[in-house]
């Protein structure tokens, strides 16, 4: 069972529908007790970093996520859900994140228009990551964001995209994974990433 964490900040039904289409059992919940029965977790996200952290804190989901990761439960953050995995966000106000990955979230520095919306290709840095099984270098994914993760540990970066500067696109540290793009909006390749996560041995 895959638990999709509900904190009023994500396109939850699209993620759920993608997993069900692939044949995987999943549940959407904002209750730690219900989510604790799940073998893997997904943290979607659309919106601003500070309000997302406030909602996670109010529901006790911040502590639940950290404890679950410490127990070895795999966690996949999507878009804003990936950003809050880091230590600090600088969107609107400076706010503390979950601190599962070392780094900060900041505005993209680019000559191009923000937000970064649309298809962009991946430059794979670590092809051994399980999310990328049968995913080719230069595969295109769908991005929607103005802020990016500045990862302080280069070994955590699995893939990048270029948007006037390198954008951290996929990260992994142990059983913690993150995608800046939306797999559920990224056609068959995005679905492949969800399938790889669901089947991962972590």
C-alpha positions as CSV (number, residue, x, y, z in Angstrom):
1,X,0.0,0.0,0.0
2,X,1.3,3.5,-0.9
3,X,0.2,6.4,1.2
4,X,-0.4,9.8,-0.4
5,X,0.0,12.5,2.2
6,X,-2.9,15.0,2.2
7,X,-2.0,18.5,3.6
8,X,-4.2,20.6,1.2
9,X,-1.2,21.4,-1.0
10,X,-1.2,18.9,-3.9
11,X,-3.0,17.5,-6.9
12,X,-3.8,14.4,-4.8
13,X,-6.3,12.8,-7.1
14,X,-4.0,12.9,-10.2
15,X,-1.3,11.1,-8.2
16,X,-3.8,8.6,-6.9
17,X,-5.3,8.0,-10.3
18,X,-1.9,7.5,-11.8
19,X,-1.0,4.8,-9.3
20,X,-4.3,3.1,-9.6
21,X,-4.0,3.1,-13.4
22,X,-0.7,1.3,-12.9
23,X,-2.3,-1.3,-10.7
24,X,-1.0,-0.2,-7.3
25,X,-3.0,0.1,-4.1
26,X,-2.9,3.5,-2.5
27,X,-4.7,5.6,0.1
28,X,-5.0,9.4,0.4
29,X,-5.0,10.6,4.1
30,X,-4.0,13.4,6.4
31,X,-4.0,11.0,9.4
32,X,-0.7,9.7,10.6
33,X,-2.4,6.6,12.0
34,X,-3.8,5.6,8.6
35,X,-0.6,6.4,6.8
36,X,1.5,4.4,9.2
37,X,0.1,1.2,7.7
38,X,1.6,2.0,4.3
39,X,4.8,0.5,2.9
40,X,5.8,3.7,0.9
41,X,4.8,7.3,1.1
42,X,4.3,10.1,-1.5
43,X,4.3,13.8,-0.6
44,X,2.8,15.8,-3.5
45,X,2.7,19.6,-3.4
46,X,1.5,22.7,-5.2
47,X,1.8,26.1,-3.6
48,X,4.1,28.0,-1.3
49,X,6.8,26.6,1.0
50,X,5.8,28.4,4.3
51,X,2.1,27.5,4.1
52,X,2.9,23.9,3.2
53,X,5.1,23.5,6.3
54,X,2.4,25.2,8.5
55,X,-0.2,22.7,7.3
56,X,2.2,19.7,7.8
57,X,3.0,20.9,11.3
58,X,-0.6,21.5,12.3
59,X,-1.5,17.9,11.4
60,X,1.5,16.3,13.0
61,X,2.6,15.2,9.6
62,X,6.1,16.7,9.9
63,X,7.0,14.5,12.8
64,X,5.3,11.5,11.2
65,X,7.3,11.9,8.0
66,X,10.6,12.2,9.7
67,X,10.0,9.2,12.0
68,X,8.8,7.1,9.0
69,X,12.0,7.9,7.1
70,X,14.0,7.1,10.1
71,X,12.3,3.7,10.2
72,X,13.3,3.0,6.6
73,X,10.0,3.8,4.9
74,X,10.6,5.2,1.4
75,X,9.3,8.7,0.7
76,X,8.9,10.4,-2.6
77,X,8.4,14.2,-2.7
78,X,6.8,15.8,-5.8
79,X,7.4,19.5,-6.8
80,X,6.7,21.5,-3.6
81,X,6.7,18.1,-1.8
82,X,10.3,17.7,-2.9
83,X,11.2,21.3,-1.8
84,X,10.0,20.8,1.8
85,X,12.3,17.8,2.1
86,X,15.2,20.4,2.4
87,X,16.3,22.4,5.4
88,X,15.1,25.9,4.5
89,X,12.8,27.6,2.0
90,X,13.0,31.3,1.0
91,X,9.6,31.7,-0.7
92,X,7.6,34.6,0.6
93,X,9.2,34.2,4.1
94,X,12.2,32.2,5.2
95,X,10.9,29.0,6.8
96,X,12.3,25.7,8.1
97,X,11.6,22.5,6.1
98,X,11.7,18.9,7.1
99,X,15.5,18.8,7.0
100,X,15.8,15.4,5.4
101,X,18.1,16.7,2.7
102,X,20.8,19.4,3.1
103,X,20.1,22.5,1.1
104,X,17.9,25.5,0.6
105,X,15.0,26.4,-1.7
106,X,15.5,29.7,-3.6
107,X,14.1,31.6,-6.6
108,X,15.5,30.4,-9.9
109,X,18.1,32.8,-11.3
110,X,17.4,32.9,-15.1
111,X,17.0,35.1,-18.0
112,X,13.9,33.1,-18.9
113,X,10.3,33.8,-17.8
114,X,9.2,32.6,-14.4
115,X,7.5,30.4,-13.5
116,X,9.3,27.6,-15.3
117,X,6.3,26.0,-17.0
118,X,6.3,23.2,-19.5
119,X,8.4,20.3,-20.8
120,X,12.1,20.1,-20.1
121,X,14.7,17.4,-20.6
122,X,16.6,15.6,-17.8
123,X,20.4,15.3,-17.7
124,X,20.9,12.1,-15.7
125,X,23.7,12.3,-13.1
126,X,23.1,9.0,-11.4
127,X,21.6,6.3,-13.6
128,X,21.7,3.8,-10.7
129,X,18.8,5.5,-9.0
130,X,15.8,3.1,-9.0
131,X,13.4,5.8,-10.1
132,X,15.3,5.9,-13.5
133,X,15.0,2.2,-14.4
134,X,14.3,2.2,-18.2
135,X,14.2,6.0,-18.3
136,X,16.5,7.4,-20.9
137,X,18.8,10.4,-20.6
138,X,17.2,13.5,-22.1
139,X,13.7,12.3,-21.4
140,X,11.2,15.2,-21.1
141,X,9.2,15.9,-18.0
142,X,6.6,18.5,-17.1
143,X,7.7,21.3,-14.7
144,X,5.7,24.1,-13.0
145,X,7.7,26.1,-10.5
146,X,9.6,29.4,-9.8
147,X,11.7,28.1,-6.9
148,X,14.4,25.5,-7.0
149,X,16.3,23.3,-4.6
150,X,19.9,24.3,-4.1
151,X,21.3,20.9,-3.0
152,X,24.4,21.2,-0.7
153,X,25.4,17.6,-1.1
154,X,26.1,16.9,-4.9
155,X,25.9,13.2,-4.3
156,X,22.1,13.6,-3.6
157,X,21.5,14.9,-7.1
158,X,20.2,12.3,-9.5
159,X,19.2,14.5,-12.5
160,X,19.1,18.1,-13.5
161,X,17.3,20.2,-16.1
162,X,18.5,23.4,-17.6
163,X,16.5,26.6,-17.4
164,X,19.2,29.3,-17.7
165,X,20.9,27.6,-14.7
166,X,21.0,24.0,-13.6
167,X,17.7,23.0,-11.9
168,X,17.8,20.1,-9.4
169,X,15.2,17.8,-11.0
170,X,15.6,14.5,-9.1
171,X,17.2,13.7,-5.8
172,X,17.8,10.7,-3.7
173,X,19.4,10.2,-0.3
174,X,18.9,6.6,1.0
175,X,15.1,6.0,1.1
176,X,14.3,9.7,0.4
177,X,13.5,10.6,-3.2
178,X,12.3,13.8,-4.8
179,X,11.1,15.0,-8.3
180,X,10.8,18.7,-9.0
181,X,8.6,17.9,-12.0
182,X,5.2,16.3,-12.0
183,X,5.3,12.6,-13.0
184,X,1.5,12.5,-13.3
185,X,1.7,15.2,-16.0
186,X,4.7,13.7,-17.8
187,X,3.0,11.1,-20.0
188,X,4.3,7.5,-20.2
189,X,7.8,8.4,-18.8
190,X,6.3,10.0,-15.8
191,X,4.1,7.0,-15.2
192,X,7.3,4.9,-15.5
193,X,8.8,6.8,-12.6
194,X,5.8,6.2,-10.4
195,X,6.0,2.5,-11.4
196,X,9.7,2.4,-10.5
197,X,9.1,4.0,-7.2
198,X,6.2,1.6,-6.4
199,X,8.4,-1.4,-7.3
200,X,11.6,-0.1,-5.7
201,X,13.3,-2.4,-3.1
202,X,14.1,0.4,-0.6
